[in-house]
Amino acid sequence: MSTITETGPQWGRVLLCGGTDWTRLGRRDRSGAPVKSEEEEDLHPDLLEPHILRSLSNVKVVSVHTGCAACHFVVLDIDGNAWIFGRNGSCCLGVTKDASGKAIDAISENAPMKLNPVDFGSNNGTKFVDAACGRNHTLLVGSDGQVWTAGANPLGQCGHSPCSEVTSFKAVPGFHEDGSERAIKVSAGISFSLVLTESGKVFSFGSGEKGQLGNGTTGERITTGNKVAFDIIETPYYIKELDGNKIVQIASGQQHSAAVDDEGYVYVWGYNGYCRLGLGNQVDMLKPKVVPQFSGPNKATMGSSVVCGPSNTVVIDRQGMYWMAGKWKNSGEGSSGSPYSSFRIIQDIMACKITHAACGGVTHWVTTPDEEGMMTVAWGQSASNGELGLGPDEPKSSTKPTKHMPLEGIEVLQYVFPHFKYSSNIAGEFIYFFIIELLLLKTLLSSWLSLHHQKSRLRSLPRMGIQNRTKKKVKTNTPSDLGIPKNWKTFRIYVSLATKITGTRTHL
């Protein structure tokens, strides 16, 4: 996600909105379960607008990683360290007990755990360059091409012999060994993982239940007690059906995947419920299949990037058009009763040139250029925990793409979303997002003005941390209430003089 420039990779700060009670989020409400006290509400509030994560406010972050089936997060900084937090289901964070011997159910966002490849026996100078999160397992990629995994492994999704869980990060055999492939990117679903190598090859391991391994079979069979079993591949399997094509990006939903090659061809495979593969039917694809809509001959209409939600797939073509397939909302066209059977343009944003996209259970985010830089657009139904982050005085959900006012003036590098499905007594599904805003100078004066504007916007955002929790019923200042001084001409002159005199910039 980061772009290498003359001054190094782009970096930013992490913003967070939505729910923060990691141990309870997405879990079924059981009769007789204790109701959260007011103190617990204050400790783990729903954040209705983007908050700067205080614990990482001084960390130069280059990317943030989670998954559409996950409840934990990996933040990578400019020095190659990984900062992890969230729910520790099946030891997916690579830890079991704290110093006192108590089991660790979650790591707070206020005190994320720092990891470095040297901790795993790598050479000095090795950095983490990518990561992925499944429901209860995690993958980390080193700059030398290694892959480490931890967490649930009953179906071999960690790339090791099946066992209940891998309690600490362990290297996956077959990568960065003599004559082997060098991993550069990873993705993960509920019970499987994918690895993309430097040569453009894709490897898979885990459960083949819905064809998500891309090996042409599920291995479905009846076992003892009339139980149904499926193939498990614990050793990374090279997806031969992609041979001859250099894959440049991969993405995974809960049980399906998508990829795009260097020529712009888009491939999909795995579970095809709700037509999420965009092939016009609901037949599971056991091998990667080219999506005809992005097969040319017009190069502008071929694929540039792919994104997978739990039950939908998004393709951004080379002219910046946004295409969606599958189930992506709760009612109307695009819902379970009327999913998009093939890739269709979202009419409300068809005039926008999309530069980045992300999607969760029922919410969707894109960035697009506007007159003042980059604009963030978001929409989604049943966003009941404030995960859209539109503000404490704004609706929690939006059925149509809406300009994200709290992020106005802040350049966004990346969004990521975990996903959780609730029991029937809680409406819909929800996700959270993390945002990294760009803080790099582009040209001397224009960058000074833009940066000062961004700082003004960022200063107005509340901080999320132990020293400054936002209570549920307390109204906070929203960025839309603030802005640049009314006398903009005077302000412009002041900034120009300050630039010439000092030649420096202040930090938040």
MARKE-986724 format. One record per residue (C-alpha): residue in three letters; x, y negated, z. Coordinates in steps of 0.02 Angstrom, whole numbers, plus 50000, padded with zeros to 5 digits. Layout:
BEGIN
ALAXYZ ...
This chain:
BEGIN
MET500005000050000 SER501444988250034 THR502284979649887 ILE504164977949879 THR504714960049847 GLU506384951149848 THR506174947950033 GLY505574965550076 PRO503884973950094 GLN502314963950129 TRP501724964750308 GLY500304958250413 ARG499324960250575 VAL497964972550621 LEU496164966950643 LEU494844978250719 CYS492944978350729 GLY491604991050772 GLY491555003150919 THR493065007051029 ASP492475021251143 TRP493555034451059 THR493075049251170 ARG491195046951142 LEU491045040150967 GLY490105051350847 ARG489745064750976 ARG487985070951006 ASP486995063451148 ARG486485077351266 SER484995076751382 GLY485545072551557 ALA487155064451498 PRO487635049351605 VAL487235032251533 LYS488725020851507 SER488915008251647 GLU489144989651618 GLU490974991551667 GLU491205005151535 GLU490354993851408 ASP491634980451447 LEU493084992751436 HIS492514999751269 PRO491464986251184 ASP490714985751011 LEU491664972150920 LEU490454962650809 GLU491794952550720 PRO493624955750676 HIS494774955150827 ILE496664953650822 LEU497354969150908 ARG498414961451045 SER499484976951075 LEU500134976050895 SER500084957250871 ASN501984956050867 VAL502214971250755 LYS502504968450569 VAL501274981050497 VAL501384987350318 SER499955000150316 VAL498575007750422 HIS497925025550400 THR496415035550455 GLY495135046750367 CYS493285047850330 ALA493155062450452 ALA494345055550585 CYS494265046250750 HIS496115042150765 PHE497325030350678 VAL499125028650619 VAL499895011450597 LEU501575010350506 ASP502714995450534 ILE504064987350429 ASP505434996850522 GLY504665013850483 ASN503915017350654 ALA502185024850678 TRP500975018150809 ILE499555030250844 PHE497965028950947 GLY496175035250955 ARG495405051951002 ASN496635066051034 GLY495525080250974 SER496505096650962 CYS498105086851001 CYS498025077950833 LEU499075063750907 GLY500465076050946 VAL500295075251136 THR499445086251264 LYS499695079451441 ASP500295063451522 ALA501695062051651 SER500525067151791 GLY499985082951700 LYS498255076451654 ALA497585080951483 ILE497595066351361 ASP495875064751281 ALA496275048451193 ILE497615035151174 SER496975017451194 GLU497155004451058 ASN497834993251197 ALA499335004851222 PRO499695014251059 MET501045027651060 LYS502605023850958 LEU503445037450854 ASN505005037650746 PRO505625051350627 VAL507195052750733 ASP506065059550870 PHE505745074450756 GLY507575077650719 SER507755067250560 ASN509305057650514 ASN509525039750574 GLY508765027750451 THR507315038950403 LYS505655029650404 PHE503835034550402 VAL503115029450233 ASP501365036950231 ALA500095045850341 ALA498375053950334 CYS497065059050462 GLY495865073650450 ARG494475076750575 ASN495685083550706 HIS497375084250619 THR498685071650565 LEU500025071150430 LEU501575059850428 VAL502765057550281 GLY504605052950299 SER505635042650177 ASP506705057950141 GLY505175067650081 GLN504755077350239 VAL502985080650301 TRP502535083250484 THR500835088750549 ALA499955090650716 GLY498215095050776 ALA496885107950734 ASN497545122350630 PRO496305137050635 LEU496145136150445 GLY497965132050407 GLN497595113650375 CYS499235108850459 GLY500235119550338 HIS500725132450468 SER500135149950512 PRO498325148750575 CYS498195145050761 SER496995134950867 GLU498105119450865 VAL499855112850835 THR500185102950994 SER501665092450932 PHE502205086350761 LYS503035100350664 ALA503845099950491 VAL502895108250349 PRO504015120550254 GLY504335117350070 PHE504645098550070 HIS506365090250074 GLU507285106650072 ASP508635112249950 GLY507845111749778 SER506125107649847 GLU504915093349816 ARG504995076449904 ALA503315071049973 ILE502785052849952 LYS500915052649994 VAL499635063250086 SER497755064350108 ALA496635075050218 GLY494835080950238 ILE493985090550375 SER494915107050351 PHE496195104350213 SER497655093250165 LEU498465087050004 VAL500265081649973 LEU500845071349823 THR502675072749777 GLU503905061149693 SER503785071049531 GLY501895068749523 LYS501415086149582 VAL499995089549705 PHE500045103049838 SER498595108949947 PHE498375119550103 GLY496965123950222 SER495225130950191 GLY494605134450015 GLU492765135250064 LYS492125122549938 GLY493525123349811 GLN494445108749890 LEU496135117449870 GLY495955116749680 ASN496575134549655 GLY495055141049561 THR494275151649697 THR493455150549868 GLY493845168549917 GLU492085170249987 ARG491785187350066 ILE490805196150201 THR491765201350356 THR491365210450517 GLY489655206150588 ASN489015199950419 LYS489995183850438 VAL490545174250284 ALA492395170450268 PHE493405160450142 ASP495205160150086 ILE496475151350195 ILE498085145050117 GLU499365140350249 THR500855138050132 PRO500775122750018 TYR499985128149853 TYR500485119249693 ILE498895114849598 LYS499405121649428 GLU497875114649340 LEU498675097349356 ASP500295103349277 GLY500935091849140 ASN500115076549216 LYS501055064749331 ILE499845060749471 VAL500125043649551 GLN498725043249681 ILE497665055549781 ALA496155053249894 SER495085065249996 GLY493325065050065 GLN492675077350193 GLN492685091950069 HIS493185084749900 SER494645075749820 ALA495075064349675 ALA496685059749588 VAL497275048149450 ASP498795050549337 ASP499995038049262 GLU498975037049101 GLY497345033049191 TYR496465049849183 VAL495405053449337 TYR495245071049409 VAL493985077449537 TRP493725094049626 GLY492935102149779 TYR491195100749852 ASN489945092349734 GLY488425090049845 TYR487485073849806 CYS488455073449641 ARG489925065449731 LEU491125070949594 GLY490165060649465 LEU490035074649337 GLY488135074149314 ASN487795089849416 GLN487975097149591 VAL489075112049546 ASP490635113549654 MET492245111849555 LEU493535124849605 LYS494865117049491 PRO495255098849451 LYS494165092249310 VAL494415076549207 VAL493005063849225 PRO492455060149045 GLN491995042049083 PHE493825037849116 SER494615047548973 GLY494845033548846 PRO495125029748708 ASN494965011948776 LYS496405010248899 ALA495514996348995 THR494125008249048 MET495295021749115 GLY495645023849300 SER496795013049404 SER496405019349581 VAL495225031149671 VAL494385031049843 CYS493385044849927 GLY492025042750057 PRO491185057050149 SER489935060150009 ASN490445048149871 THR491885043749757 VAL492445026649693 VAL493505023049540 ILE494255006049500 ASP494645005149315 ARG496084995549236 GLN495034979949208 GLY494514979349391 MET492754986349373 TYR492024995649523 TRP491215012749486 MET490295023449614 ALA489605041349614 GLY488695051849744 LYS487755047049903 TRP488295030249971 LYS486795023350066 ASN485275029150165 SER483805023650058 GLY483405019549877 GLU484545023149730 GLY486175030149793 SER485375039049942 SER485215057749970 GLY483565057949874 SER484275048649725 PRO486175049749721 TYR487205042849578 SER487465058549473 SER488805050149368 PHE489895034949397 ARG488905018849391 ILE489345000449411 ILE488694991249564 GLN487744977249479 ASP487984964249616 ILE489874964349597 MET490054968449412 ALA490704950749379 CYS492094953049508 LYS493824959449469 ILE494144971749610 THR495914973049675 HIS495624984749822 ALA494184995449887 ALA493765006250037 CYS492215015650093 GLY491585024450248 GLY489955033150289 VAL488745019250239 THR489855003850225 HIS490934997850081 TRP492284984650061 VAL493144976449913 THR494324961949884 THR494204950849731 PRO495054934649677 ASP494094918349699 GLU494494899849683 GLU495364899149852 GLY496344915349842 MET495614932249887 MET493824935149943 THR493224949950048 VAL491514957350007 ALA490634970250117 TRP488974979250125 GLY488144994450203 GLN486575000850288 SER486375006550469 ALA488004998750526 SER487364999550704 ASN488984996350799 GLY489544980550712 GLU490774989250598 LEU490404976950458 GLY491084963350573 LEU489974949650501 GLY489894940750669 PRO488914941350833 ASP487524930250764 GLU487384939150596 PRO486464955250547 LYS487434971150581 SER486974978350411 SER486874971550235 THR486004980750094 LYS486844970049961 PRO488674965149938 THR488994949950049 LYS490454937950063 HIS491324941350229 MET491354924250310 PRO492424928550464 LEU493814933850344 GLU493674918450233 GLY495404911150208 ILE496274927250262 GLU497124937550127 VAL496784956050155 LEU498054969350109 GLN497124985050160 TYR495544992350237 VAL495385009550318 PHE493875018350389 PRO493575033250501 HIS491825040650497 PHE490645048550621 LYS488915056250603 TYR487675053650744 SER486275064350813 SER484515060550753 ASN484125048650895 ILE485435036350832 ALA485065029050662 GLY486255032550520 GLU488135033850512 PHE489505021450549 ILE491335017650525 TYR492675005650585 PHE493944996250486 PHE495664989150505 ILE496274974550404 ILE498024968350371 GLU498104950050319 LEU499484943750207 LEU500724931650288 LEU502014929850151 LEU502534913550068 LYS502234912849880 THR502754895249833 LEU503414882049950 LEU502034869049966 SER500504879049911 SER501014893150025 TRP501234881050169 LEU499454874750147 SER498744892150123 LEU499714899050270 HIS499164884850383 HIS497364888250332 GLN497584906850369 LYS498334902950538 SER496874891550578 ARG495694905750535 LEU496694918550633 ARG496814907550786 SER494914906850789 LEU494784925750793 PRO494604933550966 ARG495984944751035 MET495644962851078 GLY496694968751224 ILE496814971751410 GLN497024953251448 ASN495574947351341 ARG494104958951318 THR492554952651231 LYS491014956551333 LYS489504962551238 LYS488354947951282 VAL489624933951274 LYS489584923351117 THR491314920251045 ASN491884906950924 THR491724913150746 PRO492904907750608 SER491404900950512 ASP491174887950651 LEU492944881650627 GLY494024876650481 ILE495194863550412 PRO495074845350468 LYS493734834750384 ASN495054822450324 TRP495874835050207 LYS496894821750114 THR497734816050275 PHE498024834050324 ARG498824837950155 ILE500024823250172 TYR500464828450349 VAL500864846150295 SER501884840250147 LEU502934828950259 ALA503144842650388 THR503754854450252 LYS505044842250187 ILE505674837650360 THR505754854650442 GLY505744867350301 THR505094879850428 ARG503454887550480 THR502734891550649 HIS502134908550705 LEU500524913750789 
